[in-house]
Amino acid sequence: MRRRAAGGVAALVLVLGPGAAGCDSGGSGGSGSGSAARRVVALDTARARLQELVEGTTGALTPAVRWADDAFRAVPHENAARDNDGTAQLTLRRYVLTKVSATHQPRLLEQVRAYWKGRGYTLHPADSTDEASAAAPDGTGVTVTVGAVGNVTVVADAWVEDPGSTTPFGPAPSPLPTGRDGGPDTVPTFEDPAWS
């Protein structure tokens, strides 16, 4: 867990997006419905870009929030015949552990949209009151979603050549909080008067 200092840059990524199920959903990466519409990014370049996307997005939040990172995950893409087409969707997730009340959720989404617009990202017009997403010019993308009980997650993604491993860069840099059952617990627990 970390807390971003005022004026610094942090990150807020998380919750696996719908495109991570092994089929292209036209999700945050600005991906089209077919592999020809996807821009494949070199694996190491994608890693750096996804980290930059989540850090920039989190850095746009004022005041700072607490968060926890998951590992990079790669999910192979299947074509219409359910054959692996040699590409995978690489995602980086960061879970916001600061409680964000329904009252403050619109402000959070406004802050990230303003940041993305300022960076020249293409905002997705089909966003809702609980989700915002954008595509960067290089084909990478980012989504912020507000889920049940005020969970806020950020997912950055890119299409890469299939690395042949679900976790091509190894485990998460620090373990996620664990619940009573020993599994990950990403329900926000930290209170902040500005967000909670």
Phi and psi in degrees as GROMACS dihedral restraints (atoms count N, CA, C in turn):
[ dihedral_restraints ]
;  ai    aj    ak    al  type     phi  dphi    fc
    3     4     5     6     1  -140.1    20    10
    4     5     6     7     1   162.5    20    10
    6     7     8     9     1  -129.8    20    10
    7     8     9    10     1   130.2    20    10
    9    10    11    12     1   -77.1    20    10
   10    11    12    13     1   131.1    20    10
   12    13    14    15     1   -72.6    20    10
   13    14    15    16     1   150.7    20    10
   15    16    17    18     1   -56.5    20    10
   16    17    18    19     1   133.1    20    10
   18    19    20    21     1    82.8    20    10
   19    20    21    22     1    -8.5    20    10
   21    22    23    24     1   -90.3    20    10
   22    23    24    25     1  -176.7    20    10
   24    25    26    27     1  -116.1    20    10
   25    26    27    28     1   135.1    20    10
   27    28    29    30     1  -135.5    20    10
   28    29    30    31     1  -153.7    20    10
   30    31    32    33     1  -154.9    20    10
   31    32    33    34     1   156.6    20    10
   33    34    35    36     1  -147.1    20    10
   34    35    36    37     1    85.6    20    10
   36    37    38    39     1  -119.0    20    10
   37    38    39    40     1   142.6    20    10
   39    40    41    42     1   175.7    20    10
   40    41    42    43     1   179.6    20    10
   42    43    44    45     1    60.7    20    10
   43    44    45    46     1   116.0    20    10
   45    46    47    48     1   -61.7    20    10
   46    47    48    49     1   125.2    20    10
   48    49    50    51     1   -73.7    20    10
   49    50    51    52     1   168.7    20    10
   51    52    53    54     1   -63.9    20    10
   52    53    54    55     1   -23.9    20    10
   54    55    56    57     1   -74.1    20    10
   55    56    57    58     1   -10.0    20    10
   57    58    59    60     1   -80.8    20    10
   58    59    60    61     1     0.9    20    10
   60    61    62    63     1   -81.6    20    10
   61    62    63    64     1     7.8    20    10
   63    64    65    66     1    99.0    20    10
   64    65    66    67     1     1.3    20    10
   66    67    68    69     1  -133.8    20    10
   67    68    69    70     1   148.5    20    10
   69    70    71    72     1   -72.7    20    10
   70    71    72    73     1   121.9    20    10
   72    73    74    75     1  -105.1    20    10
   73    74    75    76     1     3.4    20    10
   75    76    77    78     1    70.1    20    10
   76    77    78    79     1    30.4    20    10
   78    79    80    81     1   -74.5    20    10
   79    80    81    82     1  -147.5    20    10
   81    82    83    84     1   -65.2    20    10
   82    83    84    85     1   -23.2    20    10
   84    85    86    87     1   -78.1    20    10
   85    86    87    88     1     8.1    20    10
   87    88    89    90     1    70.3    20    10
   88    89    90    91     1    20.2    20    10
   90    91    92    93     1   -72.6    20    10
   91    92    93    94     1   145.6    20    10
   93    94    95    96     1   -87.8    20    10
   94    95    96    97     1  -168.8    20    10
   96    97    98    99     1   -84.2    20    10
   97    98    99   100     1   -10.6    20    10
   99   100   101   102     1  -130.5    20    10
  100   101   102   103     1   165.2    20    10
  102   103   104   105     1   -65.0    20    10
  103   104   105   106     1   -26.2    20    10
  105   106   107   108     1   -65.0    20    10
  106   107   108   109     1   -26.6    20    10
  108   109   110   111     1   -82.7    20    10
  109   110   111   112     1   -13.2    20    10
  111   112   113   114     1   -86.1    20    10
  112   113   114   115     1   140.1    20    10
  114   115   116   117     1   -98.6    20    10
  115   116   117   118     1   119.0    20    10
  117   118   119   120     1   -86.7    20    10
  118   119   120   121     1   127.0    20    10
  120   121   122   123     1  -106.3    20    10
  121   122   123   124     1   142.3    20    10
  123   124   125   126     1   -57.5    20    10
  124   125   126   127     1   142.4    20    10
  126   127   128   129     1   -56.2    20    10
  127   128   129   130     1   -50.4    20    10
  129   130   131   132     1   -66.6    20    10
  130   131   132   133     1   -36.2    20    10
  132   133   134   135     1   -63.9    20    10
  133   134   135   136     1   -43.4    20    10
  135   136   137   138     1   -60.8    20    10
  136   137   138   139     1   -41.9    20    10
  138   139   140   141     1   -58.2    20    10
  139   140   141   142     1   -48.9    20    10
  141   142   143   144     1   -64.4    20    10
  142   143   144   145     1   -41.6    20    10
  144   145   146   147     1   -66.6    20    10
  145   146   147   148     1   -41.0    20    10
  147   148   149   150     1   -65.5    20    10
  148   149   150   151     1   -39.7    20    10
  150   151   152   153     1   -61.9    20    10
  151   152   153   154     1   -42.8    20    10
  153   154   155   156     1   -63.2    20    10
  154   155   156   157     1   -40.5    20    10
  156   157   158   159     1   -62.4    20    10
  157   158   159   160     1   -44.8    20    10
  159   160   161   162     1   -72.6    20    10
  160   161   162   163     1   -37.0    20    10
  162   163   164   165     1   -66.7    20    10
  163   164   165   166     1   -42.8    20    10
  165   166   167   168     1   -64.1    20    10
  166   167   168   169     1   -41.9    20    10
  168   169   170   171     1   -64.1    20    10
  169   170   171   172     1   -45.4    20    10
  171   172   173   174     1   -66.5    20    10
  172   173   174   175     1   -39.5    20    10
  174   175   176   177     1   -61.7    20    10
  175   176   177   178     1   -20.8    20    10
  177   178   179   180     1   -77.2    20    10
  178   179   180   181     1   -12.2    20    10
  180   181   182   183     1   -84.3    20    10
  181   182   183   184     1   128.4    20    10
  183   184   185   186     1  -130.0    20    10
  184   185   186   187     1   121.9    20    10
  186   187   188   189     1   -77.1    20    10
  187   188   189   190     1   175.4    20    10
  189   190   191   192     1   -64.5    20    10
  190   191   192   193     1   155.8    20    10
  192   193   194   195     1  -121.4    20    10
  193   194   195   196     1   159.2    20    10
  195   196   197   198     1   -88.6    20    10
  196   197   198   199     1   152.7    20    10
  198   199   200   201     1  -155.3    20    10
  199   200   201   202     1   168.6    20    10
  201   202   203   204     1  -141.9    20    10
  202   203   204   205     1   140.4    20    10
  204   205   206   207     1   -95.0    20    10
  205   206   207   208     1   148.5    20    10
  207   208   209   210     1  -101.6    20    10
  208   209   210   211     1   177.2    20    10
  210   211   212   213     1   -78.1    20    10
  211   212   213   214     1   159.9    20    10
  213   214   215   216     1   -64.6    20    10
  214   215   216   217     1   138.8    20    10
  216   217   218   219     1  -127.2    20    10
  217   218   219   220     1   138.7    20    10
  219   220   221   222     1  -119.1    20    10
  220   221   222   223     1   126.6    20    10
  222   223   224   225     1  -118.2    20    10
  223   224   225   226     1   116.2    20    10
  225   226   227   228     1   -59.2    20    10
  226   227   228   229     1   144.9    20    10
  228   229   230   231     1   -94.1    20    10
  229   230   231   232     1   136.9    20    10
  231   232   233   234     1  -108.7    20    10
  232   233   234   235     1   140.7    20    10
  234   235   236   237     1   -82.0    20    10
  235   236   237   238     1  -174.2    20    10
  237   238   239   240     1   -60.0    20    10
  238   239   240   241     1   -27.7    20    10
  240   241   242   243     1   -86.7    20    10
  241   242   243   244     1     7.7    20    10
  243   244   245   246     1    65.5    20    10
  244   245   246   247     1    26.3    20    10
  246   247   248   249     1   -97.6    20    10
  247   248   249   250     1   143.7    20    10
  249   250   251   252     1   -65.9    20    10
  250   251   252   253     1   127.3    20    10
  252   253   254   255     1   -94.4    20    10
  253   254   255   256     1    10.6    20    10
  255   256   257   258     1    90.3    20    10
  256   257   258   259     1     0.6    20    10
  258   259   260   261     1  -117.5    20    10
  259   260   261   262     1   165.5    20    10
  261   262   263   264     1  -146.0    20    10
  262   263   264   265     1   152.6    20    10
  264   265   266   267     1   -94.1    20    10
  265   266   267   268     1   117.0    20    10
  267   268   269   270     1   -93.5    20    10
  268   269   270   271     1   128.8    20    10
  270   271   272   273     1  -127.2    20    10
  271   272   273   274     1   150.0    20    10
  273   274   275   276     1  -126.8    20    10
  274   275   276   277     1   129.8    20    10
  276   277   278   279     1  -120.8    20    10
  277   278   279   280     1   140.3    20    10
  279   280   281   282     1  -131.0    20    10
  280   281   282   283     1   130.6    20    10
  282   283   284   285     1   -98.2    20    10
  283   284   285   286     1   126.9    20    10
  285   286   287   288     1   -81.4    20    10
  286   287   288   289     1   123.1    20    10
  288   289   290   291     1   -99.4    20    10
  289   290   291   292     1    -2.2    20    10
  291   292   293   294     1   -85.3    20    10
  292   293   294   295     1   130.1    20    10
  294   295   296   297     1   -65.9    20    10
  295   296   297   298     1   131.3    20    10
  297   298   299   300     1  -119.2    20    10
  298   299   300   301     1   113.9    20    10
  300   301   302   303     1   -73.6    20    10
  301   302   303   304     1   162.3    20    10
  303   304   305   306     1   -58.3    20    10
  304   305   306   307     1   -32.5    20    10
  306   307   308   309     1   -63.5    20    10
  307   308   309   310     1   -35.5    20    10
  309   310   311   312     1   -97.7    20    10
  310   311   312   313     1    -6.7    20    10
  312   313   314   315     1   -61.7    20    10
  313   314   315   316     1   -42.7    20    10
  315   316   317   318     1   -60.2    20    10
  316   317   318   319     1   -38.3    20    10
  318   319   320   321     1   -64.7    20    10
  319   320   321   322     1   -41.0    20    10
  321   322   323   324     1   -59.7    20    10
  322   323   324   325     1   -47.6    20    10
  324   325   326   327     1   -66.7    20    10
  325   326   327   328     1   -35.1    20    10
  327   328   329   330     1   -63.8    20    10
  328   329   330   331     1   -40.6    20    10
  330   331   332   333     1   -63.6    20    10
  331   332   333   334     1   -43.1    20    10
  333   334   335   336     1   -71.8    20    10
  334   335   336   337     1   -37.7    20    10
  336   337   338   339     1   -62.0    20    10
  337   338   339   340     1   -42.5    20    10
  339   340   341   342     1   -62.6    20    10
  340   341   342   343     1   -41.0    20    10
  342   343   344   345     1   -62.6    20    10
  343   344   345   346     1   -48.4    20    10
  345   346   347   348     1   -61.5    20    10
  346   347   348   349     1   -43.5    20    10
  348   349   350   351     1   -60.1    20    10
  349   350   351   352     1   -41.9    20    10
  351   352   353   354     1   -64.2    20    10
  352   353   354   355     1   -25.9    20    10
  354   355   356   357     1   -88.0    20    10
  355   356   357   358     1    -3.1    20    10
  357   358   359   360     1    84.7    20    10
  358   359   360   361     1    16.2    20    10
  360   361   362   363     1   -75.8    20    10
  361   362   363   364     1   154.6    20    10
  363   364   365   366     1   -88.9    20    10
  364   365   366   367     1   115.5    20    10
  366   367   368   369     1   -77.7    20    10
  367   368   369   370     1   140.2    20    10
  369   370   371   372     1   -83.2    20    10
  370   371   372   373     1   121.7    20    10
  372   373   374   375     1   -71.6    20    10
  373   374   375   376     1   -16.2    20    10
  375   376   377   378     1   -86.6    20    10
  376   377   378   379     1    10.6    20    10
  378   379   380   381     1   -62.6    20    10
  379   380   381   382     1   159.7    20    10
  381   382   383   384     1  -119.0    20    10
  382   383   384   385     1  -171.9    20    10
  384   385   386   387     1   -73.0    20    10
  385   386   387   388     1   -10.4    20    10
  387   388   389   390     1  -122.2    20    10
  388   389   390   391     1    17.6    20    10
  390   391   392   393     1  -155.7    20    10
  391   392   393   394     1   142.9    20    10
  393   394   395   396     1  -138.1    20    10
  394   395   396   397     1   141.6    20    10
  396   397   398   399     1  -148.1    20    10
  397   398   399   400     1   157.8    20    10
  399   400   401   402     1  -154.3    20    10
  400   401   402   403     1   157.2    20    10
  402   403   404   405     1  -116.7    20    10
  403   404   405   406     1   134.5    20    10
  405   406   407   408     1   -84.4    20    10
  406   407   408   409     1   159.1    20    10
  408   409   410   411     1   -58.4    20    10
  409   410   411   412     1   -25.1    20    10
  411   412   413   414     1   -84.6    20    10
  412   413   414   415     1     4.3    20    10
  414   415   416   417     1    95.1    20    10
  415   416   417   418     1    -6.9    20    10
  417   418   419   420     1   -81.3    20    10
  418   419   420   421     1   163.7    20    10
  420   421   422   423     1  -146.2    20    10
  421   422   423   424     1   168.7    20    10
  423   424   425   426     1  -148.3    20    10
  424   425   426   427     1   142.1    20    10
  426   427   428   429     1  -134.4    20    10
  427   428   429   430     1   137.8    20    10
  429   430   431   432     1  -115.5    20    10
  430   431   432   433     1   127.1    20    10
  432   433   434   435     1  -125.9    20    10
  433   434   435   436     1   137.4    20    10
  435   436   437   438     1  -103.5    20    10
  436   437   438   439     1   117.1    20    10
  438   439   440   441     1  -106.0    20    10
  439   440   441   442     1  -159.8    20    10
  441   442   443   444     1   -58.5    20    10
  442   443   444   445     1   151.9    20    10
  444   445   446   447     1    49.0    20    10
  445   446   447   448     1    28.9    20    10
  447   448   449   450     1    75.8    20    10
  448   449   450   451     1    14.5    20    10
  450   451   452   453     1   -59.9    20    10
  451   452   453   454     1   129.3    20    10
  453   454   455   456     1  -115.1    20    10
  454   455   456   457     1   127.8    20    10
  456   457   458   459     1  -130.3    20    10
  457   458   459   460     1   150.9    20    10
  459   460   461   462     1  -122.6    20    10
  460   461   462   463     1   133.2    20    10
  462   463   464   465     1  -124.2    20    10
  463   464   465   466     1   123.4    20    10
  465   466   467   468     1  -107.5    20    10
  466   467   468   469     1   140.7    20    10
  468   469   470   471     1  -143.9    20    10
  469   470   471   472     1   159.9    20    10
  471   472   473   474     1  -154.9    20    10
  472   473   474   475     1   153.0    20    10
  474   475   476   477     1   -90.7    20    10
  475   476   477   478     1   132.8    20    10
  477   478   479   480     1  -133.0    20    10
  478   479   480   481     1   166.0    20    10
  480   481   482   483     1   -66.2    20    10
  481   482   483   484     1   139.7    20    10
  483   484   485   486     1   -55.6    20    10
  484   485   486   487     1   116.2    20    10
  486   487   488   489     1   -77.4    20    10
  487   488   489   490     1    -6.9    20    10
  489   490   491   492     1    77.2    20    10
  490   491   492   493     1    11.4    20    10
  492   493   494   495     1  -144.5    20    10
  493   494   495   496     1   140.8    20    10
  495   496   497   498     1   -67.8    20    10
  496   497   498   499     1   -37.5    20    10
  498   499   500   501     1  -120.8    20    10
  499   500   501   502     1    80.1    20    10
  501   502   503   504     1   -65.1    20    10
  502   503   504   505     1   -19.2    20    10
  504   505   506   507     1  -111.8    20    10
  505   506   507   508     1    15.6    20    10
  507   508   509   510     1    84.7    20    10
  508   509   510   511     1  -169.0    20    10
  510   511   512   513     1   -71.6    20    10
  511   512   513   514     1   172.6    20    10
  513   514   515   516     1   -59.6    20    10
  514   515   516   517     1   148.9    20    10
  516   517   518   519     1   -62.5    20    10
  517   518   519   520     1   -28.2    20    10
  519   520   521   522     1  -144.3    20    10
  520   521   522   523     1   148.3    20    10
  522   523   524   525     1   -66.0    20    10
  523   524   525   526     1   146.0    20    10
  525   526   527   528     1   -71.4    20    10
  526   527   528   529     1   155.1    20    10
  528   529   530   531     1   -57.0    20    10
  529   530   531   532     1   147.5    20    10
  531   532   533   534     1  -112.9    20    10
  532   533   534   535     1   147.4    20    10
  534   535   536   537     1   -91.1    20    10
  535   536   537   538     1  -176.0    20    10
  537   538   539   540     1   -61.7    20    10
  538   539   540   541     1   -29.5    20    10
  540   541   542   543     1   -83.6    20    10
  541   542   543   544     1     0.3    20    10
  543   544   545   546     1    88.8    20    10
  544   545   546   547     1    -7.9    20    10
  546   547   548   549     1   -87.4    20    10
  547   548   549   550     1   171.4    20    10
  549   550   551   552     1   -61.1    20    10
  550   551   552   553     1   140.9    20    10
  552   553   554   555     1  -127.2    20    10
  553   554   555   556     1   103.7    20    10
  555   556   557   558     1  -106.7    20    10
  556   557   558   559     1    16.2    20    10
  558   559   560   561     1   -70.0    20    10
  559   560   561   562     1   128.6    20    10
  561   562   563   564     1   -63.0    20    10
  562   563   564   565     1   137.4    20    10
  564   565   566   567     1  -125.6    20    10
  565   566   567   568     1   -10.9    20    10
  567   568   569   570     1   -91.6    20    10
  568   569   570   571     1   132.7    20    10
  570   571   572   573     1   -95.2    20    10
  571   572   573   574     1   141.0    20    10
  573   574   575   576     1  -144.9    20    10
  574   575   576   577     1   121.8    20    10
  576   577   578   579     1   -56.4    20    10
  577   578   579   580     1   -26.9    20    10
  579   580   581   582     1   -77.5    20    10
  580   581   582   583     1   -19.7    20    10
  582   583   584   585     1  -120.9    20    10
  583   584   585   586     1   -33.9    20    10
